[in-house]
Amino acid sequence: MPESIRDAALACKLAAQAVAELDSHAKTALLDDIANELAANATAILAANADDLAAARQAGATPAFLDRLALDPQRLRDLVKGIRAIARMPDPVGRVTRRRRARKGFVIERVRVPLGVVALIYEARPNVTADAAALCLKAGNGVILRGGSEAVRSNRAIAGCLHRALARAGLPRHAVLLLDQDRAAMLELLQLSDIVDLAIPRGGEGLIRFVTEHARVPVIKHYKGVCHLYVDAAADFDHAIELAIDGKCSRPAACNAIETLLVHAGAAPAFLPRAAAALRARGVELVGDEGARALVPDMPAATEADYAAEYLALKLAVRVVEDVDAAIAHIRKFGSDHTEVIATEDAETADHFVHALRAAVVMVNASSRFSDGGELGLGAEIGISTTRLHAYGPMGAEALTIERFVLRGHGEVRHPESRTHTPS
């Protein structure tokens, strides 16, 4: 008889305790073995992914969806490389982040410990199955993976590699639990506040809304990426064009791709026609406001909905703004707190932009595509948090731990007068 969702989650919680007891050497060896297993089974994983892609195409999936679903030899090599990088990163568990001696004499420490059980709920993106497992194991956690039906074959092939490595390490397979059940099972999982310590949804707005509305466990959202590039009057235009091309064209379906280009009115006459030509040469469809269309006359008009859209495709909304404050106002209205970029050679303007926005990642003269756990030195990421809780921005292994207090004393008491004395 198949185990219930609650029984499976409880088994993951028990397995997480075994993972939490691993020392740094054991976790490094486990992650190296996972990387080796994935590399050795690349052909089977890619074949499973090809079947998922064929089914998705037949179902009419969009190009952006297919891009997120797809694995190829290079992406799989990058996945293996990322897990090896996670293996060699400092172990966050047990790290003392602060230490001081109290007036009473004892030492107060802040120490990182595992969260416990992390539930990751995601669509497409089979690479997340391996990345999330590796990061959770590094942080001493168990993980429940609920991938979408569109990637079921890929996820099962990857999970098989994870389970074989866990078995060789003498760890329970439930430390990495892959759920294939329907939405009703996901709903049940989100109610298990006595077992699941954190839920992270990654996917479309519908999935994220469902999780946040129905969860009784804490949720960190990986929300949509309505990312902006603002080109200031003091920008280096050559650099700014490169930022626009990389930010939009290198992988349009990525959540860190730019969706809107904002251009200072003083820079627009010289910059915007050049930028539009460069982007259009790479197949980008542009829509813009009156200011942009005056400089690029054949550009269709943009609507309010265009500025709020996460296109995940070769389409870009353009607006000419009066100054940096107008750009900031636009971003505050339409942005999703994911990633924002300014191109400028003026340090004061750059600092104003950085401090005025609360996005999880802010770039100065660097591509939005660097808003990624691997690029930011995390090895990989379990998601990019747009929720202001204990983690914000790309989440690596450290973000899957929390700090607690540890006191080390020599018999100190708070109220000495309350001590009992044994008569002599």
Buried (B, 14 or more C-beta within 10 A) or exposed (E): EEEEBBEBBBBBBBBBBBBBEBEBEBBBBBBBBBBBBBBEBBEEBBEBBBEBBEBBEEEEBEEBBBBBBBBEEEBBEBBBBBBBBBBEBEBBBEBEEEEEEEEEEEBBBBBBBBBBBBBBBBBBBBBBBBBBBBBBBBBBBBBBBBBBBBBBBBBBBBBBBBBBBBEEBEBBBBBBBBBBBEEEBBBBBBBBEEBBBBBBBBBBEEBBEBBBEBBEBBBBBBBBBBBBBBBBBBBBBEBBBBBBBBBBBBBBBBBBBBBBBBBBEBBBEEBBEEBBEBBBEEEBBBBBBEBBBBBBEEBEEBEEEBBBBBBBBBBBBBBBBEBBEBBBBBBEEBBBBBBBBBBBEBEEBBEBBBEBBEBBBBBBBBBBBBBBBBBBEBBBBBBBBBBEEBBBBBBBBBBBBBBEEEEEEEEEEEEEEEEEEEEE
